[in-house]
Amino acid sequence: MLNEEICKTRDRLNKSIENNLDYSIIYKISVELDMLIAKFYNEQLKKEAVAK
C-alpha cells in the first residue's frame, strides 16, 4: 500500500519535471516523496525490531 503511494508520487514528480512545472510544485512533490520514503523505512525498522 505504501509502496504504491511511493510509486505514484515518484511518477508525479517525474512528470512534473518532464513538463517543466514551476520549481515550487516540483519541490513540494519531492518533499512529499521524501516523507513517504522515510515513513516506509521507519515501518521496516519497526517490523525488524518486533521480529527480534
C-alpha positions in Angstrom: 0.0 0.0 0.0 2.7 2.5 1.0 4.8 1.1 -1.9 2.0 2.1 -4.4 1.8 5.6 -2.9 5.6 6.0 -3.3 5.4 4.8 -6.9 2.5 7.2 -7.8 4.3 10.1 -6.1 7.5 9.3 -7.9 5.6 9.2 -11.2 4.0 12.6 -10.4 7.4 14.0 -9.6 9.0 12.7 -12.8 6.1 14.1 -14.9 6.3 17.4 -13.3 10.0 17.6 -14.1 9.4 16.4 -17.7 6.7 19.1 -18.1 8.9 21.8 -16.7 6.4 22.8 -14.0 7.2 25.5 -11.6 10.0 24.7 -9.2 7.8 25.2 -6.1 5.5 22.4 -7.4 8.4 20.1 -8.1 9.9 20.8 -4.7 6.5 20.2 -2.9 6.2 16.8 -4.6 9.8 15.9 -3.9 9.3 16.7 -0.2 6.1 14.6 -0.2 8.1 11.7 -1.8 10.9 12.0 0.8 8.4 11.8 3.6 6.7 8.7 2.2 10.1 7.0 1.8 11.1 7.9 5.4 7.7 6.5 6.6 8.4 3.3 4.6 11.8 2.8 6.2 10.5 3.6 9.7 7.9 0.9 9.3 10.5 -1.6 8.1 12.7 -0.8 11.1 9.7 -1.4 13.4 9.0 -4.7 11.8 12.6 -5.8 12.2 12.6 -4.7 15.9 9.5 -6.7 16.6 10.9 -9.8 14.8 13.9 -9.9 17.0 
